[in-house]
Amino acid sequence: MASGASFYEVLGISTGASCQEIKSAYRKLARTCHPDVVAMKHKADSGSEFMKIHSAYSTLSDPQKRAQYDRQLYRYTRSPNYSSLPCENMESSFGHKWETDQCW
């Protein structure tokens, strides 16, 4: 699992996953990645991996935390060509500049 992965990628679910899907994915991963379940030679790796899984679950299972996380995720994943001012240089489908279209 990538270190820069989103919480959705960590749990292996879609961004529109239900609470039940989140819980199910967490439990499935916890059974395989929890340090108490993993063999001794992999315990160091499983501890940090399990912490990522638990962090993803604790954020996505709380509706308020999830909404805040989704806003942050959207802010960082939107198109790099997206202007900080949404109406800047925007043209309508008729080829007019946005400023002239607002006078209808």
Secondary structure, DSSP 8 states (H G I E B T S, - for coil): --TT--HHHHHT--TT--HHHHHHHHHHHHHHH-TTTS-GGGHHHHHHHHHHHHHHHHHHTSHHHHHHHHHHHHHHHS-TT--SSTTTT-B-TTS-BHHHHTT-
